[in-house]
Amino acid sequence: MPRLLLIDAKWKGKIFLTNNLKKYLKEKNIKSIALFASVQFTNLNDFIKELEKNKIKVNITKAKRTNKNMQILGCDCDGDSFKDQIIKNSDLILYVGDGLFHPKALLLSQIKEKKESFKPVIIFDPISNKINEINKKDIDKQIQKKKRNLKMFINSKTIGILVTIKPGQQYFNSAKNLKEKLKENGKKSYIFIDNNINLSQLENYPFIHCWVNTACPRIGTDDIVNVEQPIINLKEAFNPIKALEELEN
């Protein structure tokens, strides 16, 4: 029987508070940050000490799906993804890592927040030492498409429920519960099960008016902007009117 061995692949370089990041935080008059990182960059003790020496309070929490403080996954894109609500108590969010997939989750986790409460995400790449800011305008397409899809779901009579068999993303029992709830609400539904969810195949089922994704929640946020068929996430499907109201605050 094959054995699985998990090995931490940490970046071996030193992560320090660069002059350009220090200047940025000073110019923005930042007094507190919510600190997150991808797993290979979570050795941030010295980095945190430097921030604190510059009189910046560092707020740290643990995402519910991760094993380490500060670590974030791409699926941590809901408001309740974190043990502590540090984002609300910080001036901005600082993400240490490269790429956009993980820090974009930090924007999506605030999707229900009012404009004045929404915090930008500063991406600090410790390899290139470059910084980049992303904010609410970077997820405007997702927000507008989410609203449209929720309205279509509410008015749909036939629903397709997408289920993957991938470990960690398989929510077949929740799909069955949703199917029963939809039946009570006068909607017909079908459960579609596969290993890989290929959204390009949805057009082969024109009798489905709207789809519900039960796998990775990023399918129901990022991927919806590239698909004509309306898709919402499992959590929203149980109370779509409330989900729509929260987006239109």
Secondary structure by P-SEA (a helix, b strand, c coil): cbbbbbbbbcccccccccaaaaaaaaaacccccbbbbcccccccaaaaaaaaaacbbbbbbbcccccccccccccccccccccccccccccbbbbcccccaaaaaaaaaacccccccbbbbbbbcccccbbbbbccccaaaaaaaaaaaaaaaaaccbbbbbbbcccccccaaaaaaaaaaaaaacbbbbbbbccccccccccccccccbbbbccccccccccccccccccccccccccaaaaaaaaac
